[in-house]
């Protein structure tokens, strides 16, 4: 018999700006509507109420919505590339979902419809 793997998927959008840092300085500040797709599964295979997931995620996203990412403490020393934003969000979202008995198994962050970066847990 095939083992079933129950997965939740949430898609969120956050407006925030950033500027890339280069060897010669910092690029121009520009805005993105970041698309954040979180996939998680219940560790006990029990249902998790979507509103609980949304509450946890929105609590994280609200802290940087409308912000210039470069000014956030994490990005004072880390270049706010889409890759680094994804790592940062993964490290924030994962423990928040653990509180609900869920494990973050995949996170996709897009800065545009054609540019995304993913972290997948194996």
N, C-alpha and C positions, 0 to 999 in steps of 0.2 A: 504494500500500500504506500502511496506517495504521501510524504509529510507535507502538510499545508503550512504556509508561512503567511500570516495575516499582516498586511501592511497598510498603514494610513499614509495619505499624501495630502499635504497642505501647500497651497500656493499663496504667497504674500507679495505685496509690492510696497517699497519704501523709497521715498525721494530723499536723496542725500547727495552732496557734492564731494569731490576730492580733487587733488592735484598731484600728479606724479612727480617724484623727486628723481632728478638725474644728477650725474656727476657735476654738471655745470650749474645746478640750482634746482628750482622748482618750476614745473609747468604751470599752465593757466588753470585756475579753478574752473571746474565744469560740473554740471548736474547730471545725475542719472536717475531714472526710475529703476531701482534695483529689483529684479525678480528673484524671489527666494523660494525654492521648492524644497520642502523638507519631507523626507520619507522616514517613517518610524514603524516599529512593530511593538505590540504588547508583549512583554516578557512572559506573561502568564496566559497569553492567548485569550484574555478577557477583553471585552469591549472597553474602549476609552471614549468618553464623551468628547465630541469634536470641540465643544465650547471650552473644555478644560485645556485642550491642546492650544486652541487659539489664544486663550488668556495667557498661557506661558509664553508663546511666541510673541504676541503683541507687547508683553511686558519688556521683552528684549528689544524689539524693533522700535518701540516708542522712545527709547533712550537715545537713538541717533537719527530719528526721522527729522528731516529738515536741517540737519547739521552738516558742517564741513568736517569730513572724517579726519582730516589732517590734525585737527585741534583736539581730538579725543586722546586720552592718555595712552592707549595702546599704539596709536599711530603717530605718536610723537617720535618714536624711534623705528617704526616699521613702515615701509612704503605702502600706501593704501592701494595696491594693485587688486584686481579682481581675485587673484589667487590668495593674497593675504587677507582680504576681506572674508573670503570663504573659510579660511582656517580660523580666523577670529570668531566668526559666527558659529562654526561647528563647536568650538570650545565653550561658547556661551549657551548654545541650544542643547547640547548633549546632557549636561547635568540638570537643566530645567525639565527635560523630558523624563529623566530618571526619577524625578519626584512623582511622576504620574505612573511609574512602572513601565515606561516605554524606553526603547533603545533607538537612538538616531542611527539609521543604517545608510542614509544617503542624503547629501545636501548639495543642491545645485544653485549657484548664484550667478545671475546674468546681469551685466551692466548695459546690455543692449540685446535686441532679439537675435543677434548673430554671434555674440560673445558671452560664453558662460564657462564656469569652472566647477568641477564636481569633486566631492570627496565621497567615496563609497567604502563602507566597512565590510570586510569579508570574514 
